[in-house]
Amino acid sequence: MQRDSLYTSDIHGEGFVFDDKVTQVFADMIRRSVPGYGQTLQMVELLAHQYAQPESRLYDLGCSLGAATLALARGAAGRHCRIIGLDNSPAMVARCRELLQNEEVEINCRNILQAEFENASVVVLNFVLQFIPQEKRADLLAHIRGALRPGGVVILSEKIAFDDQEENNRQIELHEAFKRANGYSDLEISRKRTALEHVLIPETLSSHHQRFHQAGFTSSHTWFQCFNFASMIAYA
């Protein structure tokens, strides 16, 4: 695993992009930047085991290097499901295919806003919706909802915001403390924060649950939260 040192310089100061350089260090980056990331992957596998329906499709949207794709495949083992990962970064897709070349999964380079879904029982968006323009998020979830079988689920993990500004600032401070504890310097943290500004747009938990309701899901709940990162599940 190559160590993430991208923001020791200001090369990426113009904005965060899922390019070749990010792809090379992404596994280390997300491990050291997202509290609870490993736990969410474990639960994706467990939830796939619980909700994957035989002969259905399981989608990992914005699959990056395929960690959640692999979790879906393990959770649904023996049920003859099609496991499909989609990502619009050619660099991510190429590396993901290398990493999962011995797994029975399909990895495609495609914009999830333009993709078609069908016969789905489990759909994962693992820290992906936050990079989608806000005005397009509702349509995407409605499109996914229309492709879900009865009893199907969506697993959504996101960085979140808080309505109370004091609490929001407190959670940001805790997240930055987490990154320092994982070896990032204050300069790296500051440069990455600047690069992600206007690229990663977090929303409150209530906004996410309201959108699920508007998209036609019968119910949703937050099953995990660590600082300003959370994971939700919504039921068709």
C-alpha positions in Angstrom: 0.0 0.0 0.0 1.6 3.3 -1.1 1.5 6.0 1.6 -0.4 9.1 0.9 1.9 12.1 0.8 0.2 14.1 -2.0 -0.5 17.2 0.1 3.1 17.6 1.4 3.3 19.8 -1.7 0.7 22.0 -3.3 0.5 20.1 -6.6 -3.1 19.3 -6.0 -4.1 22.7 -4.7 -6.2 23.4 -7.7 -8.9 20.9 -6.7 -9.3 17.3 -5.7 -9.5 14.9 -8.7 -9.6 11.1 -8.8 -6.6 10.9 -11.1 -3.6 8.5 -11.4 -1.8 10.1 -8.4 -4.8 9.8 -6.1 -5.5 6.3 -7.3 -2.0 5.2 -6.3 -2.4 6.3 -2.7 -6.2 6.0 -2.4 -6.3 2.9 -0.2 -4.0 4.6 2.4 -5.7 8.0 2.0 -9.2 6.7 2.8 -8.0 4.5 5.6 -6.2 7.4 7.3 -8.9 10.0 6.5 -12.3 8.3 7.1 -13.0 7.2 10.7 -14.9 4.0 10.7 -14.2 3.1 7.1 -13.2 -0.5 7.9 -16.3 -1.0 9.9 -18.5 0.2 7.1 -16.9 -2.3 4.8 -17.5 -5.1 7.2 -21.2 -4.2 7.5 -21.6 -3.9 3.7 -20.6 -7.6 3.6 -23.0 -8.4 6.5 -25.9 -6.4 4.9 -25.3 -8.0 1.6 -25.5 -11.4 3.3 -28.8 -10.3 4.8 -30.5 -8.6 1.9 -28.9 -9.9 -1.4 -31.6 -11.8 -3.3 -30.8 -14.8 -5.5 -30.4 -14.0 -9.2 -30.4 -10.2 -8.6 -27.9 -7.5 -9.2 -25.8 -5.8 -6.6 -24.3 -2.4 -7.5 -21.3 -0.6 -6.0 -21.7 2.9 -7.4 -18.5 4.9 -7.4 -16.6 1.8 -6.7 -13.1 3.3 -6.7 -10.7 0.4 -5.9 -13.5 -2.1 -5.3 -13.4 -2.6 -1.5 -17.2 -2.4 -1.2 -17.5 -4.4 -4.5 -15.6 -7.2 -2.9 -17.6 -7.0 0.3 -20.8 -7.3 -1.7 -19.4 -10.4 -3.5 -18.4 -12.1 -0.3 -21.7 -11.3 1.4 -23.8 -12.6 -1.5 -21.7 -15.7 -2.2 -23.6 -18.7 -3.5 -26.7 -16.7 -4.6 -25.8 -16.3 -8.3 -25.9 -12.5 -8.1 -24.3 -10.2 -10.6 -21.9 -7.9 -8.7 -21.4 -4.7 -10.7 -19.0 -1.8 -9.8 -19.2 1.5 -11.6 -16.8 4.4 -11.5 -16.2 7.4 -13.9 -12.4 7.6 -13.2 -10.4 5.6 -15.8 -7.5 5.4 -13.4 -9.6 3.9 -10.6 -11.3 1.5 -12.9 -8.0 0.2 -14.3 -6.6 -0.4 -10.9 -9.8 -1.9 -9.6 -9.8 -4.4 -12.4 -6.2 -5.4 -11.5 -7.1 -5.8 -7.9 -10.3 -7.8 -8.5 -9.2 -9.8 -11.6 -9.7 -13.1 -9.8 -13.2 -12.2 -8.4 -16.5 -12.8 -10.1 -17.4 -9.1 -10.5 -17.9 -6.7 -13.3 -16.1 -3.3 -13.2 -17.2 -0.7 -15.7 -16.1 2.9 -16.4 -19.3 4.8 -16.4 -20.9 7.9 -14.9 -23.4 6.7 -12.4 -25.7 9.6 -13.3 -26.0 8.2 -16.8 -26.1 4.5 -15.9 -29.1 2.2 -16.1 -29.9 -0.1 -13.2 -32.2 -3.1 -13.0 -33.2 -6.1 -10.9 -31.2 -4.8 -8.0 -31.5 -6.0 -4.4 -28.5 -4.1 -2.8 -27.0 -0.8 -4.0 -24.0 0.8 -2.2 -22.9 4.4 -2.4 -19.8 4.4 -0.2 -18.7 8.1 0.3 -19.9 8.9 -3.3 -23.1 11.0 -3.2 -21.1 13.8 -1.5 -19.3 14.3 -4.8 -22.5 14.4 -6.9 -23.9 17.9 -7.6 -26.6 18.5 -5.0 -29.3 19.3 -7.6 -28.8 15.8 -9.1 -28.8 13.7 -5.9 -32.6 13.3 -5.6 -32.9 12.1 -9.2 -30.2 9.6 -8.8 -31.8 8.1 -5.7 -35.2 8.0 -7.4 -33.6 6.2 -10.3 -32.0 3.7 -8.0 -35.3 3.2 -6.1 -37.1 2.4 -9.4 -34.6 -0.4 -10.0 -34.8 -2.1 -6.6 -36.7 -5.3 -6.0 -39.2 -5.3 -3.2 -37.2 -5.8 0.0 -34.1 -4.3 -1.6 -31.8 -1.8 0.2 -29.5 1.1 -0.4 -26.5 1.5 1.8 -25.3 5.1 1.8 -22.1 6.2 3.6 -21.3 10.0 3.7 -19.4 12.7 5.3 -22.1 14.8 7.1 -22.8 18.3 8.2 -24.6 19.6 11.2 -27.3 22.3 11.5 -25.7 23.7 14.6 -22.6 25.5 13.6 -20.8 25.0 16.9 -21.4 21.3 16.7 -20.3 21.3 13.0 -17.1 23.0 13.9 -16.5 20.6 16.8 -16.9 17.6 14.6 -14.6 19.0 12.0 -12.0 19.5 14.7 -12.4 15.9 15.9 -12.0 14.7 12.3 -8.8 16.7 11.8 -7.5 15.3 15.1 -8.2 11.8 13.7 -6.1 12.6 10.7 -3.3 14.0 12.8 -3.3 10.8 14.8 -2.9 9.0 11.6 0.2 10.9 10.6 -1.1 13.8 8.5 0.5 17.2 9.2 -1.5 20.4 9.7 -0.2 21.6 6.3 -1.4 18.4 4.6 -4.8 18.7 6.3 -5.2 22.4 5.3 -4.2 21.8 1.7 -6.5 18.9 1.3 -9.4 20.8 2.9 -8.8 23.6 0.3 -8.7 21.1 -2.6 -12.0 19.5 -1.5 -13.8 22.8 -1.1 -16.7 23.0 -3.6 -15.9 19.4 -4.7 -17.1 17.4 -1.6 -20.4 18.9 -0.4 -21.7 17.3 2.8 -25.3 17.4 4.0 -27.1 16.8 7.3 -28.5 13.4 8.2 -32.0 14.8 8.2 -31.5 16.0 4.5 -30.4 12.5 3.5 -33.4 10.8 5.2 -35.8 13.3 3.8 -34.4 12.6 0.3 -34.9 8.9 0.8 -38.5 9.5 1.8 -39.1 11.7 -1.3 -37.5 9.1 -3.6 -40.1 6.5 -2.4 -38.2 4.4 0.1 -40.4 3.0 2.8 -38.0 3.8 5.6 -34.4 4.6 6.4 -32.2 4.9 9.5 -28.6 5.7 10.4 -26.8 2.6 11.6 -23.3 4.0 12.1 -21.7 7.4 12.9 -18.2 8.3 13.9 -17.6 12.1 14.2 -18.8 13.7 11.0 -19.0 10.4 9.0 -22.1 8.2 8.9 -23.7 5.3 7.2 -27.4 4.8 6.5 -29.6 2.1 5.1 -32.8 2.7 3.2 -35.5 0.1 2.4 -37.5 -0.3 -0.8 
